[in-house]
């Protein structure tokens, strides 16, 4: 009897080996968009040491690879120019076919609640033009994929997700308003399919989106071990990376857009280094080049403790833009809301992100995308003269006179300043400060920025001093 059972067991193993179905992560599925003209990674699980055969219909090319002893496999397939729909067949003894695949441009959108905020809005918190967006959404050339909110203390192979869906009024309403509008406008301009992958969760710090290895230099970040008996939460370091980023890392993207920072504003000191480290780690894990990383500087908002720490977080974000290769920052000093941390005008934010992509990534000429930033200052008698980058046509005030400048002397007390636009920048002075030493512009938690380039891009907040921060 024992010999018969052993024989049956061995036959069962052989049968499973010959006819087992390949397992794929959710992001590799029907309806997906693959990056055009690229070597695109496909991966999954199969029987141990199984031979995997893959055929792509856009070029009728066949690829083969072998699963590892633990059943993992990965290979690269070459895509052609934009188009579709196409199919991909995969077999390790039993054939499966992925259908309705498009080739085009693929982007990741990630961050916290301002990226997660859907087209339909949050309760009592609207999205500007939501009705029009849903009415005008039908477009099979825009495809949406959304990772659901989950956390894990170990890197996951796959995670819960809403599958690839074509854009329409029903599918976009629960999708990121920033991410959807970014994809919509990009598709309109490029005239190719666009896929957008969402992995965003409200109220999250950047540390939650980082891997354990990338956080190792930050000794103040405490990571719970996998065998910690407490209930796992997405709101802890590495948990969202493990559950929502690791399952999609490697899916070839053109670039990423990021909107996060509000939850780090009270502990802003290491934010520049955290963002640098996260982007570097993500790029290595995706293994498809130094893709562009475009992010949104957090908007003005009245925080209850009102210590202006959000202003210092914005400063760290701008420093990160300068220290991360192929990065760009969208300035939002004109679209914040005093009593709502979630600005309703996501359209302007999306448009500015798309301007970065078109002008900086896709090489469109004549598209302004970089906001003016502080360049230098010079004390001239009782005034300080400020110059800026990215102001080839000069500057303008949205509502003259300019009201967001402050000036201080050696006592480090800031007073509202008179600011005049000149041919070279802005001259700042105050009757209350006879011997000025420092200027700040829009350097508060809540403020309305009123200085713009002639192309309509808001000037980034700045300070000329390096005085100790709170």
C-alpha positions in Angstrom: 0.0 0.0 0.0 2.8 2.4 0.8 4.5 1.7 -2.6 1.2 2.4 -4.4 0.7 5.7 -2.5 4.3 6.7 -3.3 3.7 5.9 -7.0 0.5 8.0 -7.1 2.3 10.9 -5.4 5.1 10.8 -8.0 2.5 10.6 -10.8 0.7 13.6 -9.4 3.9 15.6 -9.2 4.7 14.8 -12.9 1.2 15.7 -14.0 1.3 19.0 -12.1 4.7 19.7 -13.7 3.4 19.1 -17.2 0.1 20.9 -17.0 0.4 23.6 -14.2 -0.8 27.1 -15.2 1.7 30.0 -15.0 0.9 32.5 -12.2 1.4 36.1 -13.0 1.3 39.3 -10.8 -1.9 41.3 -11.2 -0.2 44.1 -13.2 0.6 41.6 -16.0 -2.8 40.8 -17.3 -5.4 41.4 -20.0 -5.9 45.0 -21.0 -2.4 46.2 -19.9 -0.3 48.9 -21.5 3.3 48.0 -22.1 6.0 50.6 -22.7 6.6 50.9 -26.4 10.1 50.5 -28.0 11.6 48.9 -24.9 12.9 45.7 -23.4 10.0 45.0 -21.1 10.2 42.6 -18.2 7.6 39.8 -17.8 7.7 37.6 -14.7 5.8 35.1 -12.6 5.8 31.7 -11.0 5.6 28.2 -12.5 6.5 24.6 -11.6 10.1 24.2 -10.3 12.6 24.2 -13.2 9.8 24.5 -15.8 10.5 25.6 -19.3 8.5 28.8 -20.1 7.6 29.7 -23.7 6.3 33.2 -24.5 5.1 34.5 -27.9 4.3 38.2 -28.5 1.9 38.9 -31.3 3.2 42.3 -32.4 6.3 40.7 -33.8 5.5 37.0 -33.7 8.7 36.4 -31.7 9.1 33.5 -29.3 11.1 33.6 -26.1 12.1 30.8 -23.8 13.4 30.7 -20.2 13.6 28.3 -17.3 12.0 28.7 -13.9 14.3 28.5 -10.9 14.3 25.6 -8.5 11.7 27.6 -6.5 9.5 28.2 -9.6 10.3 31.9 -10.2 11.0 33.2 -13.7 11.6 36.5 -15.4 12.6 37.5 -19.0 12.6 40.5 -21.2 10.6 40.9 -24.4 11.1 43.6 -27.0 8.2 45.9 -27.9 7.7 47.9 -31.0 6.0 51.3 -31.6 2.7 52.2 -30.2 -0.4 50.3 -31.2 -2.6 47.3 -30.5 -4.6 45.4 -29.4 -2.1 42.6 -29.2 -1.8 39.3 -27.4 0.9 37.4 -25.4 0.8 33.7 -25.1 2.6 31.9 -22.2 3.1 28.2 -21.6 4.9 25.9 -19.2 2.8 22.9 -20.4 -0.6 24.7 -20.3 -1.1 27.7 -22.5 -2.6 31.0 -21.3 -3.2 34.0 -23.5 -3.2 37.7 -22.4 -5.5 39.7 -24.6 -6.3 43.3 -25.5 -2.7 44.6 -24.8 -1.7 48.0 -26.0 1.8 49.4 -26.5 2.3 53.0 -25.5 3.6 55.1 -22.6 3.4 53.8 -19.0 3.7 56.0 -15.9 3.4 55.4 -12.2 1.6 57.8 -9.8 2.2 57.4 -6.1 2.1 59.3 -2.8 -0.4 60.1 -0.1 -3.9 61.5 -0.1 -3.5 64.3 -2.6 -2.4 61.7 -5.1 -5.0 59.2 -3.9 -7.8 61.7 -4.0 -10.2 60.3 -6.7 -12.0 62.1 -9.5 -15.2 61.9 -7.5 -13.5 63.6 -4.5 -13.6 62.9 -0.8 -16.7 63.4 1.4 -17.4 67.2 1.4 -14.1 67.7 -0.4 -14.7 68.3 -4.2 -12.5 67.9 -7.2 -12.8 70.8 -9.6 -14.5 69.9 -12.9 -15.3 66.3 -11.6 -18.6 66.2 -13.5 -17.0 67.3 -16.8 -14.2 64.8 -16.4 -16.5 61.9 -15.9 -18.7 63.0 -18.8 -15.8 63.2 -21.2 -13.8 60.2 -20.0 -14.6 57.5 -22.6 -11.2 56.6 -24.1 -9.9 53.1 -24.7 -6.4 54.5 -25.3 -6.2 55.5 -21.6 -5.8 52.5 -19.3 -5.9 52.5 -15.5 -4.5 50.1 -13.0 -4.8 50.7 -9.2 -3.1 48.9 -6.3 -5.5 48.6 -3.4 -4.5 49.7 0.1 -2.7 46.9 1.9 0.4 46.6 4.1 3.0 43.9 4.7 6.1 43.4 6.7 7.7 41.2 4.0 8.0 42.0 0.2 5.1 40.5 -1.6 5.1 38.9 -5.0 1.6 40.3 -5.7 -1.1 42.4 -4.1 -4.7 43.3 -4.2 -5.5 45.4 -7.2 -8.2 46.8 -9.5 -7.3 45.3 -12.9 -6.4 47.2 -16.0 -9.5 49.1 -17.2 -10.2 51.5 -20.1 -11.1 55.1 -19.0 -14.8 55.9 -18.8 -17.0 57.7 -16.4 -17.4 54.7 -14.1 -13.7 53.6 -14.0 -12.2 57.1 -13.5 -14.4 58.2 -10.6 -12.4 56.1 -8.0 -9.0 56.7 -9.7 -6.5 59.4 -8.7 -7.7 62.8 -10.1 -4.1 63.9 -10.6 -3.0 60.6 -12.2 -6.0 60.3 -14.5 -5.8 63.8 -15.7 -2.1 63.4 -16.3 -2.7 60.3 -18.4 -5.6 61.9 -20.3 -3.7 65.0 -21.3 -0.6 63.0 -22.1 -2.6 60.7 -24.4 -4.2 63.7 -26.2 -0.8 65.3 -26.9 1.2 62.2 -27.7 -1.6 60.4 -29.7 -0.5 57.0 -28.3 -2.0 54.7 -25.7 -1.1 55.7 -22.1 -1.2 53.4 -19.1 -1.2 54.8 -15.6 -0.5 52.7 -12.5 -1.7 54.1 -9.1 -0.1 53.2 -5.8 -1.2 55.9 -3.3 -2.5 55.9 0.3 -3.7 58.9 2.4 -1.9 60.0 5.6 1.3 58.2 4.8 4.9 59.2 5.3 7.6 58.7 2.7 9.2 56.1 4.9 6.2 53.8 4.4 7.0 53.7 0.7 10.6 52.7 1.1 12.3 49.3 1.3 13.9 48.0 4.5 17.4 48.1 2.8 16.9 51.7 1.7 16.0 52.8 5.2 19.0 51.2 6.8 21.0 54.5 6.8 18.2 56.3 8.8 18.8 55.0 12.3 15.8 56.9 13.7 13.3 54.9 11.5 12.1 51.9 13.4 11.0 48.9 11.2 8.9 46.2 12.7 10.2 42.7 12.1 8.1 40.2 10.1 7.4 38.1 13.2 6.2 41.1 15.2 2.9 39.9 16.8 1.1 43.2 16.3 -1.4 43.6 13.5 0.3 44.8 10.3 -0.6 48.3 9.1 0.0 50.2 5.9 0.9 53.1 8.1 4.3 52.0 9.2 7.8 52.0 7.6 8.3 49.7 4.6 4.7 48.3 4.8 3.4 50.0 1.6 6.6 49.3 -0.3 6.3 45.6 0.5 2.6 45.4 -0.4 2.0 48.0 -3.1 5.4 48.8 -4.7 7.3 45.5 -4.7 4.6 43.7 -6.7 4.9 46.2 -9.6 8.6 47.1 -9.4 10.1 46.0 -12.7 7.0 46.7 -14.8 8.7 48.9 -17.4 7.6 52.6 -16.9 8.5 55.8 -18.7 8.6 57.6 -15.4 6.9 58.4 -12.1 4.8 61.3 -10.7 4.8 61.7 -6.9 2.6 63.9 -4.6 3.4 63.4 -0.9 5.0 65.3 2.0 2.2 66.7 4.2 2.7 63.8 6.7 6.4 64.5 6.8 6.1 68.3 7.4 6.5 68.0 11.2 9.6 65.9 10.8 11.0 67.5 7.7 14.7 67.5 8.5 15.7 64.4 6.6 13.1 64.6 3.8 15.6 65.5 1.1 17.8 62.5 1.9 14.8 60.2 2.2 13.4 61.2 -1.2 16.9 60.9 -2.8 17.2 57.4 -1.3 13.7 56.3 -2.3 14.1 57.3 -5.9 17.5 55.7 -6.2 16.2 52.5 -4.7 13.1 52.4 -6.9 15.1 53.1 -10.1 17.4 50.1 -9.3 14.4 47.8 -8.6 12.6 48.9 -11.8 15.9 48.3 -13.7 14.8 50.3 -16.8 17.0 53.4 -16.6 17.1 56.7 -14.7 13.5 57.5 -15.5 12.1 60.9 -14.8 10.7 61.6 -11.3 8.2 64.6 -11.3 6.7 65.6 -8.0 4.3 68.1 -6.5 5.5 70.6 -3.9 2.9 70.5 -1.1 0.4 73.3 -1.4 -0.2 76.1 1.2 -2.6 75.2 4.0 -3.3 76.4 7.5 -2.0 73.8 9.9 -3.4 74.0 13.5 -0.1 74.2 15.2 1.0 76.9 12.7 4.8 76.7 13.2 5.6 77.1 9.5 7.2 73.7 9.4 5.5 73.0 6.1 7.5 75.9 4.6 10.7 74.1 5.6 9.4 70.8 4.1 8.8 72.7 0.8 12.4 73.9 1.0 13.6 70.3 1.4 11.5 69.3 -1.6 13.2 71.9 -3.8 16.6 70.8 -2.6 15.6 67.2 -3.5 14.7 68.4 -7.0 18.2 69.8 -7.4 19.9 66.8 -6.0 18.0 64.0 -7.8 19.0 63.5 -11.4 16.1 63.8 -14.0 13.7 65.2 -11.4 11.2 68.1 -11.7 9.0 69.9 -9.2 5.5 71.4 -9.7 5.0 74.5 -7.6 1.5 74.9 -6.1 1.7 78.2 -4.2 -1.4 79.6 -6.1 -3.7 76.6 -5.7 -3.7 75.8 -2.0 -6.7 76.2 0.3 -6.5 77.6 3.8 -8.9 75.2 5.4 -8.6 72.1 3.1 -5.4 70.2 2.9 -6.7 68.6 -0.3 -6.8 71.4 -3.0 -9.8 70.9 -5.3 -7.9 72.2 -8.3 -6.1 69.1 -9.4 -6.4 70.0 -13.0 -3.8 72.8 -12.8 -1.5 70.4 -10.9 -1.9 67.7 -13.5 -1.3 70.2 -16.3 2.0 71.3 -14.8 3.1 67.7 -14.4 2.3 67.1 -18.0 4.3 70.2 -19.0 7.3 68.7 -17.3 6.8 65.4 -19.2 6.3 67.0 -22.6 9.0 69.6 -22.3 11.7 67.7 -20.4 11.0 64.0 -21.3 9.4 64.0 -24.7 11.3 66.9 -26.1 8.5 69.2 -27.1 9.8 72.7 -27.9 8.3 75.9 -26.6 6.5 74.4 -23.5 7.3 76.2 -20.3 7.6 73.7 -17.5 10.1 74.8 -14.8 8.9 77.4 -12.3 11.1 80.3 -11.4 13.4 79.6 -8.4 15.6 81.8 -6.3 19.0 82.4 -7.8 20.9 85.2 -5.9 20.5 88.2 -3.7 22.4 91.4 -3.2 22.1 94.1 -0.5 21.9 97.6 -2.0 21.7 100.3 0.7 18.3 99.7 2.4 17.0 97.2 -0.1 17.7 93.6 -1.3 17.7 92.8 -5.0 16.7 89.2 -5.9 17.3 87.4 -9.1 15.7 84.2 -10.3 16.2 81.2 -12.6 13.7 80.4 -15.4 12.6 83.9 -16.1 13.7 84.6 -19.6 10.6 86.8 -20.2 10.5 88.3 -16.8 8.1 88.2 -13.9 4.5 89.4 -13.2 2.3 89.8 -10.1 -1.1 88.0 -10.2 -2.7 90.7 -7.9 -0.4 93.8 -7.6 1.1 94.9 -5.3 3.1 91.8 -4.3 2.3 90.9 -0.7 4.1 87.6 0.1 7.6 89.0 0.6 9.1 89.6 4.1 12.4 91.2 5.1 14.6 91.1 8.2 17.7 92.7 9.7 20.2 91.4 12.2 17.5 90.9 14.8 16.0 88.2 12.6 12.5 89.7 12.9 10.6 89.6 9.6 8.3 92.4 8.5 6.0 92.7 5.5 8.0 94.1 2.6 7.4 96.3 -0.4 8.4 94.3 -3.4 8.8 95.8 -6.9 9.4 93.8 -10.1 12.4 95.0 -12.0 14.1 94.1 -15.3 16.4 91.7 -13.4 14.1 90.3 -10.7 12.5 91.8 -7.6 13.7 94.6 -5.3 12.5 94.3 -1.6 12.6 96.8 1.2 10.7 98.0 4.3 10.6 101.2 6.2 10.8 99.1 9.4 14.2 97.5 8.4 16.9 100.1 7.7 19.7 97.6 7.3 18.2 94.4 5.8 20.1 91.1 5.7 17.5 88.5 4.6 14.4 88.1 2.5 11.7 85.4 2.5 9.0 84.8 -0.1 5.8 82.8 0.6 7.7 81.1 3.3 4.8 80.1 5.5 2.4 77.2 6.0 -0.5 79.2 4.7 0.1 81.9 2.1 -1.1 82.9 -1.3 1.8 83.1 -3.8 1.4 86.1 -6.1 4.6 86.1 -8.1 4.7 84.3 -11.5 6.8 84.0 -14.7 5.2 85.6 -17.7 4.2 82.0 -18.8 2.1 81.7 -15.7 4.2 79.4 -13.6 4.3 80.4 -9.9 7.7 81.3 -8.3 8.8 78.7 -5.8 8.9 79.8 -2.1 12.4 80.6 -0.8 14.5 82.3 1.9 17.9 83.9 1.6 18.9 83.2 5.2 20.2 80.0 6.7 19.1 80.7 10.3 18.2 77.8 12.5 14.9 76.0 11.7 12.2 75.1 14.2 
